[in-house]
């Protein structure tokens, strides 16, 4: 007994150490960060957040929409579970229902929003089939659809599992006692299920409340607390103290939900024996339930249908020819295929280590004689991890481990996944182990076997099915998660879901859907193999062993093919220098600029010696200000004013060691590579279809004729919006600029975008007719033959420069990074000028046909302080 307790205590101690270091410590640090202000501890950050315009409204939006989404998901899940357990529809239909109900779990939530846009947007699949848009997808409708799809599988699993353990003989007793149909339904089904329904609602509410992926796609102007948190931490001017406050506030539902779930445990109905009985025959009930569940499934599947269509169309929605070009291009891109390999590695290691951790914790609580207080600590940890938001955990990890050896590593991502998804696998293993004969260990001890040997020889083989289910759960969730690891992934550790978030900034929806399909097929193959291996009935069924071997072989071949294909496709990603020796380039540049920089480096002997990692402007700005010289990058290209702010806050860049020959004077630690210009962009077909005049000025966009027909960016998260605000302030003065901007925001409605590529994305897709965005993107689209044109505004084409700087990280790669910076300027500018036609260096000439019509510069020097001033002006206009 003493030895057994010693071994169990050793397992318990290891688990406690893991959660102390990787759960308690980061959360305590996050809490302390929320109280830090002006070098001391105070409530100033909390006061500032609650006083901030829009915060309380975002909080109310989150609470209301999440509650409604949770109620709808729970209601739909109840209908589906009732059909499985209380009707006589065919077994084949029931199996199909149970399988398809879980399908959304195999895709990341950020994909849901894009699928909704391409299904029900103004140029969406069903809009085109119906001839009109059924509803506005941006805002409450889009959020509700996304939330319901997201939480429906979780709710169905909870309710279906509990329904399977309700004793149906009480229904017979109720009917014999001549209870009404409603009375029987209420007392024999709803009452035993009340606790589970409440838990389902709470779980779904919490998942909606903390999700980031869906609001990022279809939130529109309906701001929710998850988007507020993202804006605070990785907005155009990050505020980590205020971000910590928002994260702490997001933890409050966790505390409430833990308490409510614990309270509801007392209402669970337990039966000493489950009586197997046939369901009462009712053709009408079966037909109604079959139709309702079919409609639910068709609704879900229909939304995801576009994922299988858009990547195989030449140019949605204008050129509807079948093509494999987009798929081939995505799979041939080393940066995209590398993230697939990274995702597989992360998912497999997460699943293996997570299964071991969940099994160890469950062994302690279910099959050891340790003190109940020690067991209750593990139970408490499971409750906390079950409700802690992924974004909050990711931010806590970022704050805790920036500057350490774990920063930007696979190890940190895997540990984050282990902690984030611990609760459900632990409960699965605990329930499985608790059902086994508790005398096995005692019998084995009498025979002289140790506790460990008994676990290995007796307990583990009998728990094999549950272990495989836990492995499957960890694997799938590690493949689809984004909310936590978006703050932790680096250039070498980028995974599919974080790459999808990055691709959103550049409106690369073909690549997004191809990667989403890769996730789906990988998860399907993995679940098929693991489910078959875990199905003990298959193993025990006589006469079908040969069939079982064939099916398992097919599943194994499918899984192996998927894994090997990913490895083969990503083989080229690791070519060249060893990964640790490559220079890492962080950039917010567009495709054209990235391609020009790569061409300059590759043609001058640097091919394979660098890794390029692209970010949205606000995300890269957030990393610069958060990490300083601890940043993973050796070389950075970024908006100049951000580089100045980062250098001021963390002296992190070294002086350039080469003569640049720039026309203007710049600080010694950076030199410009491009100048971005703003312009009015419009879809020629949409303008004609809606009889809209082509605007000549930004002020024209305030005309009510453009109501719900324009898209602009939000200066809180995109510097592209600054080009518009500079033009208005410079031309009309601040007061009149406010009036014009307020009307523009009113006309834009739900189409105020977080990304600089957002407006042109909406214009391309036909979601709006007109946008204000980056001029060079419109020029490129027009040259490609898309129905896109542009107008240089009468107020002027204002500019933002993007520059290159070398991080002073005291690494031997600094010298190589410095040479690459010089190479980009010396050899890349000729190609860059074709896309960004503004001379920045001596001797540069631009084709007059490519020049903007009205170039202007803001009279005041651009800085973060000026940006904050214009952000405040923008907020007054919303």
Secondary structure as GFF3:
##gff-version 3
##sequence-region A 1 878
A	DSSP	alpha_helix	2	19	.	.	.	ID=ss1
A	DSSP	pi_helix	20	24	.	.	.	ID=ss2
A	DSSP	alpha_helix	25	35	.	.	.	ID=ss3
A	DSSP	beta_strand	36	37	.	.	.	ID=ss4
A	DSSP	beta_strand	40	41	.	.	.	ID=ss5
A	DSSP	alpha_helix	44	51	.	.	.	ID=ss6
A	DSSP	alpha_helix	55	86	.	.	.	ID=ss7
A	DSSP	alpha_helix	91	101	.	.	.	ID=ss8
A	DSSP	three_ten_helix	103	106	.	.	.	ID=ss9
A	DSSP	alpha_helix	109	120	.	.	.	ID=ss10
A	DSSP	alpha_helix	125	130	.	.	.	ID=ss11
A	DSSP	alpha_helix	140	163	.	.	.	ID=ss12
A	DSSP	alpha_helix	169	176	.	.	.	ID=ss13
A	DSSP	alpha_helix	181	185	.	.	.	ID=ss14
A	DSSP	pi_helix	186	190	.	.	.	ID=ss15
A	DSSP	alpha_helix	191	210	.	.	.	ID=ss16
A	DSSP	alpha_helix	213	218	.	.	.	ID=ss17
A	DSSP	alpha_helix	225	234	.	.	.	ID=ss18
A	DSSP	alpha_helix	240	264	.	.	.	ID=ss19
A	DSSP	three_ten_helix	265	267	.	.	.	ID=ss20
A	DSSP	alpha_helix	283	305	.	.	.	ID=ss21
A	DSSP	three_ten_helix	306	308	.	.	.	ID=ss22
A	DSSP	three_ten_helix	310	312	.	.	.	ID=ss23
A	DSSP	beta_strand	313	315	.	.	.	ID=ss24
A	DSSP	beta_strand	319	322	.	.	.	ID=ss25
A	DSSP	alpha_helix	325	332	.	.	.	ID=ss26
A	DSSP	alpha_helix	334	367	.	.	.	ID=ss27
A	DSSP	alpha_helix	372	387	.	.	.	ID=ss28
A	DSSP	alpha_helix	390	401	.	.	.	ID=ss29
A	DSSP	alpha_helix	410	420	.	.	.	ID=ss30
A	DSSP	alpha_helix	422	434	.	.	.	ID=ss31
A	DSSP	alpha_helix	440	446	.	.	.	ID=ss32
A	DSSP	alpha_helix	451	454	.	.	.	ID=ss33
A	DSSP	pi_helix	455	459	.	.	.	ID=ss34
A	DSSP	alpha_helix	460	462	.	.	.	ID=ss35
A	DSSP	alpha_helix	464	480	.	.	.	ID=ss36
A	DSSP	three_ten_helix	485	487	.	.	.	ID=ss37
A	DSSP	alpha_helix	496	505	.	.	.	ID=ss38
A	DSSP	alpha_helix	509	534	.	.	.	ID=ss39
A	DSSP	alpha_helix	536	540	.	.	.	ID=ss40
A	DSSP	alpha_helix	545	569	.	.	.	ID=ss41
A	DSSP	three_ten_helix	571	574	.	.	.	ID=ss42
A	DSSP	three_ten_helix	579	581	.	.	.	ID=ss43
A	DSSP	beta_strand	583	587	.	.	.	ID=ss44
A	DSSP	alpha_helix	591	601	.	.	.	ID=ss45
A	DSSP	pi_helix	602	606	.	.	.	ID=ss46
A	DSSP	beta_strand	610	614	.	.	.	ID=ss47
A	DSSP	alpha_helix	617	627	.	.	.	ID=ss48
A	DSSP	three_ten_helix	628	630	.	.	.	ID=ss49
A	DSSP	beta_strand	635	639	.	.	.	ID=ss50
A	DSSP	alpha_helix	640	649	.	.	.	ID=ss51
A	DSSP	beta_strand	653	654	.	.	.	ID=ss52
A	DSSP	beta_strand	670	683	.	.	.	ID=ss53
A	DSSP	alpha_helix	684	689	.	.	.	ID=ss54
A	DSSP	three_ten_helix	699	702	.	.	.	ID=ss55
A	DSSP	three_ten_helix	704	706	.	.	.	ID=ss56
A	DSSP	beta_strand	710	713	.	.	.	ID=ss57
A	DSSP	alpha_helix	720	748	.	.	.	ID=ss58
A	DSSP	beta_strand	752	753	.	.	.	ID=ss59
A	DSSP	alpha_helix	758	765	.	.	.	ID=ss60
A	DSSP	beta_strand	770	774	.	.	.	ID=ss61
A	DSSP	alpha_helix	775	783	.	.	.	ID=ss62
A	DSSP	beta_strand	788	791	.	.	.	ID=ss63
A	DSSP	beta_strand	799	807	.	.	.	ID=ss64
A	DSSP	alpha_helix	813	835	.	.	.	ID=ss65
A	DSSP	three_ten_helix	848	850	.	.	.	ID=ss66
A	DSSP	alpha_helix	864	877	.	.	.	ID=ss67
###
